[in-house]
Amino acid sequence: MRVIVLGGDGYLGWPTAMRFSALGHEVFIVDSLIKRYWEAEVGASPIEPLPTLRDRCKAWLGVSGKKIEYSVGDIAKNPRFTYKIIEQIKPDAVVHYAEQPSAPYSMINRETCISTHNNNVNGTLNLVFALMKHAPDCHIIKLGTMGEYGTPNIDIEEGWLNVEHNGRSDRMLYPKKPGSFYHLTKVHDSNNLEFACRIWGMRVTDLNQGVVYGLGTEETRLDKQLRTSFHFDSIFGTVLNRFLLQATMNVPLTVYGNGSQTRGFLNINDTLNCVQIALENPALQGEFRVFNQFTEQFSVRELAEKISSVAKKIGLSGDIENLDNPRVEQENHYYNAKNSGLMSLGLKPQLLDEFWIKNALENIIQMPRDNVDFSEKSPLWKLK
């Protein structure tokens, strides 16, 4: 297939591009490279600096003999660029990662909130209109988030809910309760894409993804130049990455609040497998298909205890410390989300077990950590 990976310079986008290229698809990356700017803006950086997109593609060609084409441009700010790319490539599928991915970033101030909305919502709409004009049968595989749902006091279904009201029934999009302006943009995306399917007959798979963890994939391990990012800060990092890094440096694993906040999690390799499953089993014309893309559910405290237990077994301190929660979020809540769709299509999860944690800790110990700042001003510790 001819596949465009929007946001192909990112943590998930780059491994996805390599995976599809390895499978024999024609892969085209489109990225504005703005994520690197956002990181510099807030003083965050991956634990190891990343090669440029050009060098990454060159390294992949050298390792695999396969070429990944790329174009640098902004699909949100430059609709002409978006139309031109779609017209030239006429993709069979578009994997859409090209969004500002951080809830904390979207909540810093008015500018970061509006920037997030402009980038995410406008970019998706420009993509929809470009596809309708030049590739109307293209399958959009859109990365959503479990954060669209929030933490409702009922079971979370996969995108849709059968509703009975005053003696009548209907199938409706599951009600959303996002916890940040970033998550709100994802809700707008879902609504806009469902509308495009219902009115114009587009085909969309919306992957409501949980928290992703993992240092790399089969492809990223082929060469140092092919690595993906490992973010540990509180703006672009994840709680699991933070715990892993803190454990390797023998500082306490910092749990926000009482740690009862519960979310869905999955390994980065499972993310790639889920996207591959969606590509190989496309949505039907006019179908807005939703999968809840996670494999396990943990509370923050449970994650800390898992990391702590393994850390102690390999000679690290593994201490846990509770901090006042800097986030506005519900700590004690019900959480039971369904995730059977991808499993039924063949997903075989890679679980967060002791072996994986031990391997991750040992790999991080080998990484240069000179840029890790544990001072009070570090974004690892404090939101601005």
C-alpha positions in Angstrom: 0.0 0.0 0.0 0.9 3.7 -0.3 0.9 4.9 3.3 1.5 8.4 4.6 2.6 8.6 8.3 1.8 12.1 9.5 4.0 13.0 12.4 6.5 10.5 11.3 9.4 12.1 13.2 7.8 11.4 16.5 8.1 8.7 19.3 5.4 6.5 17.6 5.5 7.9 14.1 9.1 7.0 13.3 8.9 3.3 14.5 5.6 3.0 12.6 7.2 4.3 9.4 10.0 1.8 9.6 7.6 -1.1 10.5 5.4 -0.4 7.4 8.5 0.0 5.2 9.9 -3.3 6.5 6.6 -4.9 5.6 7.0 -3.8 2.0 4.6 -0.8 1.9 5.6 2.5 0.2 6.0 4.9 3.1 5.9 8.7 3.0 6.6 10.7 6.2 5.0 14.2 6.6 6.1 16.2 9.6 6.4 19.9 10.5 9.2 19.1 13.1 7.3 21.4 15.5 7.5 18.9 18.3 11.2 19.5 18.6 10.4 23.2 18.9 7.8 22.6 21.7 10.3 20.6 23.6 12.9 23.4 23.4 10.2 25.9 24.4 9.6 24.2 27.8 13.1 23.0 28.4 12.4 19.3 27.8 14.4 16.8 25.8 14.6 13.1 25.4 17.3 11.3 27.4 19.4 10.9 24.3 19.4 13.5 21.5 17.7 12.3 18.3 19.1 12.3 14.8 17.5 14.6 12.3 14.7 13.1 10.2 17.0 13.2 7.1 19.6 11.2 8.9 17.1 8.7 10.2 15.8 8.0 6.7 19.3 7.7 5.4 20.2 5.3 8.2 17.1 3.2 7.5 18.0 3.0 3.8 21.5 1.8 4.7 20.2 -0.8 7.1 17.2 -2.1 5.2 17.8 -1.1 1.6 14.3 0.4 1.6 13.6 4.1 1.1 11.3 6.2 3.2 10.3 9.4 1.4 9.7 12.5 3.6 8.3 16.0 3.3 8.6 18.8 5.9 5.4 20.9 6.1 2.6 21.9 8.4 -0.8 20.3 7.6 -2.5 22.6 10.1 -1.1 26.0 8.9 -0.6 25.2 5.2 -3.7 23.6 3.6 -2.1 24.0 0.1 0.8 21.9 1.2 -1.7 19.3 2.6 -3.7 19.2 -0.7 -0.5 18.9 -2.8 0.9 16.0 -0.8 -2.4 14.1 -0.9 -2.7 14.8 -4.7 0.8 13.6 -5.4 0.8 10.5 -3.3 -2.9 9.4 -3.5 -2.4 7.2 -0.4 -4.3 4.1 0.4 -4.0 4.9 4.1 -2.9 7.8 6.3 -1.7 7.1 9.8 -2.4 10.4 11.6 0.0 11.1 14.6 0.6 14.8 13.6 -0.7 16.3 16.8 0.6 18.1 19.9 0.6 15.1 22.3 0.8 16.6 25.8 -2.0 17.3 28.2 0.3 19.4 30.5 1.6 21.5 27.6 -2.0 22.4 26.6 -2.7 23.6 30.1 0.3 25.9 30.6 -1.3 29.1 29.4 -3.6 30.6 26.8 -0.9 30.4 24.0 -0.2 26.7 24.5 -3.9 25.9 24.7 -4.7 27.8 21.5 -1.6 26.4 19.7 -2.7 22.9 20.7 -6.2 23.5 19.3 -5.0 25.1 16.1 -2.5 22.3 15.4 -4.7 19.4 16.2 -8.2 20.3 15.1 -7.2 22.3 12.1 -4.7 19.8 10.9 -7.3 17.0 11.0 -9.8 19.1 9.2 -7.3 20.1 6.5 -6.5 16.4 6.1 -10.2 15.5 5.7 -10.8 18.0 3.0 -7.6 17.2 1.1 -8.6 13.5 1.1 -12.2 14.2 0.0 -10.8 16.0 -3.0 -7.9 13.8 -4.1 -8.2 10.4 -2.3 -11.8 9.9 -1.0 -11.4 6.1 -0.5 -8.3 6.5 1.6 -8.5 4.9 5.1 -7.6 7.3 8.0 -6.0 5.6 11.0 -6.2 8.2 13.6 -4.4 8.1 17.0 -7.0 9.1 19.6 -6.7 8.7 23.3 -8.5 7.0 26.2 -8.3 10.4 27.9 -11.3 11.4 25.7 -13.5 9.4 28.0 -12.2 10.7 31.3 -13.1 8.6 34.4 -16.9 8.1 34.2 -18.7 6.1 36.9 -19.8 3.5 34.3 -18.0 1.0 32.1 -16.2 2.6 29.1 -17.3 1.0 25.8 -15.4 1.1 22.6 -16.4 4.5 21.2 -20.1 3.8 21.0 -23.0 3.4 23.5 -26.4 2.0 23.1 -28.8 4.4 24.8 -32.4 4.0 25.9 -34.4 7.1 26.8 -38.1 7.7 27.2 -38.9 4.3 25.7 -36.7 4.8 22.6 -33.2 3.6 21.8 -30.3 4.7 19.7 -26.6 4.0 19.1 -24.5 7.1 19.9 -20.9 8.1 20.4 -19.9 7.4 24.0 -20.2 10.6 26.1 -16.8 12.3 26.6 -15.4 13.9 29.7 -11.8 15.0 28.8 -9.4 16.3 31.5 -7.4 18.8 29.5 -7.5 21.0 26.5 -5.3 18.5 24.7 -7.8 15.7 25.4 -10.6 18.1 24.3 -8.9 18.4 20.9 -9.0 14.7 20.5 -12.8 14.8 21.2 -13.2 17.4 18.5 -11.2 15.2 16.1 -13.5 12.2 16.9 -16.6 14.2 16.3 -15.3 15.8 13.1 -14.2 12.4 11.7 -17.4 10.6 12.6 -19.3 13.5 10.9 -17.1 13.0 7.8 -17.9 9.3 7.7 -21.6 9.8 8.2 -22.0 12.6 5.7 -19.3 12.0 3.1 -18.7 8.2 3.4 -15.1 8.4 4.6 -13.5 5.4 6.3 -11.8 6.0 9.7 -10.4 3.9 12.4 -10.0 5.9 15.7 -7.5 4.3 18.0 -8.2 5.5 21.5 -4.8 4.7 22.9 -3.8 4.4 26.6 -0.4 5.4 28.0 2.4 4.0 25.8 5.7 2.8 27.3 8.8 1.2 25.8 12.3 2.1 24.8 12.2 0.8 21.2 11.0 -1.7 18.7 12.6 -4.4 16.5 13.5 -1.8 13.9 14.9 0.9 16.3 17.3 -1.6 17.6 18.9 -2.2 14.2 21.1 0.9 14.4 21.8 3.7 16.9 20.6 6.3 14.4 17.2 4.6 14.3 16.3 5.1 18.0 13.1 6.7 19.0 12.7 9.2 21.9 12.6 8.5 25.6 10.9 11.4 27.4 10.9 11.5 31.2 9.8 15.0 32.0 6.3 15.9 33.2 5.4 17.7 30.0 6.1 15.2 27.2 7.2 12.2 29.3 5.0 9.5 30.9 4.7 8.4 34.5 6.2 5.0 33.7 9.3 6.5 32.1 9.7 8.8 35.1 9.6 5.9 37.5 12.0 3.8 35.5 14.5 6.7 35.3 14.2 7.6 39.0 14.8 4.0 40.0 18.0 3.9 38.0 19.3 7.0 39.7 18.3 5.8 43.2 16.0 8.7 43.8 12.4 8.2 45.1 9.7 7.3 42.6 7.4 10.3 42.9 3.7 9.4 43.0 1.3 12.3 42.6 -1.4 12.3 45.3 -2.4 8.9 46.7 -1.6 7.2 43.4 -5.1 5.7 42.9 -5.5 7.3 39.5 -6.0 4.4 37.0 -5.4 4.3 33.3 -4.9 1.9 30.4 -1.3 1.1 29.3 0.4 -0.7 26.4 3.8 -1.5 25.1 5.1 0.5 22.0 5.4 -2.8 20.1 1.7 -3.3 20.7 1.0 0.1 19.4 2.7 -0.8 16.1 0.9 -4.1 16.0 -2.5 -2.4 16.6 -1.8 0.1 13.8 -0.8 -2.7 11.5 -4.0 -4.6 12.3 -6.0 -1.5 11.5 -4.1 -1.1 8.2 -4.7 -4.7 7.2 -8.3 -4.7 8.3 -9.6 -1.3 7.0 -12.8 0.4 8.1 -15.7 0.1 5.6 -16.8 3.1 3.5 -18.8 5.4 5.8 -17.7 3.6 8.9 -16.3 5.4 12.0 -14.7 2.5 13.8 -13.3 2.9 17.3 -10.9 0.6 19.2 -9.8 1.2 22.7 -6.0 0.6 22.3 -4.6 -0.6 25.6 -3.7 -4.0 27.0 -3.6 -3.6 30.8 -5.0 -1.2 33.5 -2.9 0.0 36.4 -3.1 2.7 39.1 -0.1 5.0 39.4 0.6 3.4 42.8 0.6 -0.1 41.3 3.0 1.0 38.6 5.4 2.5 41.2 5.2 -0.7 43.3 6.0 -2.9 40.2 9.1 -0.8 39.3 10.2 -0.6 43.0 10.0 -4.4 43.4 12.2 -5.1 40.4 14.6 -2.3 41.2 15.3 -3.6 44.6 16.0 -7.1 43.2 18.8 -5.7 41.1 20.4 -3.6 43.9 18.6 -0.2 43.4 16.9 1.6 46.3 13.3 1.6 44.8 12.0 4.0 47.4 8.5 5.5 46.8 7.5 9.1 47.8 4.0 10.6 47.6 3.9 14.3 46.5 1.1 16.8 46.5 -0.7 16.3 43.1 0.1 19.3 40.8 -2.6 18.1 38.4 -6.3 18.8 38.7 -7.7 15.3 38.4 -9.9 12.9 40.2 -7.8 10.5 42.2 -10.4 8.0 43.6 -12.6 6.8 40.8 -14.2 3.9 39.0 -12.4 2.7 35.9 -13.4 -0.3 33.7 -12.7 0.1 30.0 -13.5 -2.4 27.3 -10.8 -3.4 24.8 -11.9 -6.5 22.9 -11.9 -5.1 19.3 -8.2 -5.4 18.6 -7.9 -8.6 20.5 -10.6 -10.1 18.3 -8.5 -9.2 15.2 -5.5 -11.0 16.5 -3.6 -8.7 18.9 -1.3 -10.7 21.3 -0.3 -8.3 24.1 3.2 -7.8 25.4 2.6 -7.3 29.1 4.3 -5.2 31.7 6.0 -8.1 33.5 9.1 -8.4 35.7 11.3 -9.5 32.8 10.4 -6.4 30.8 10.9 -4.0 33.7 14.3 -5.6 34.6 15.4 -5.3 30.9 14.2 -1.7 30.8 16.1 -0.7 34.0 19.3 -2.3 32.8 19.0 -0.5 29.4 18.4 2.9 31.0 21.4 2.4 33.3 23.5 2.2 30.1 22.1 5.5 28.8 23.8 8.9 29.3 21.9 10.7 31.9 23.8 14.0 32.2 20.8 16.0 31.0 18.5 14.7 33.8 17.9 17.7 36.1 16.5 16.8 39.6 16.4 20.4 40.8 13.2 22.1 42.0 12.9 23.9 38.7 13.1 20.8 36.5 9.9 20.0 34.5 10.3 16.5 35.9 9.2 17.8 39.3 7.1 20.9 38.8 4.6 22.1 36.3 4.9 25.8 35.4 
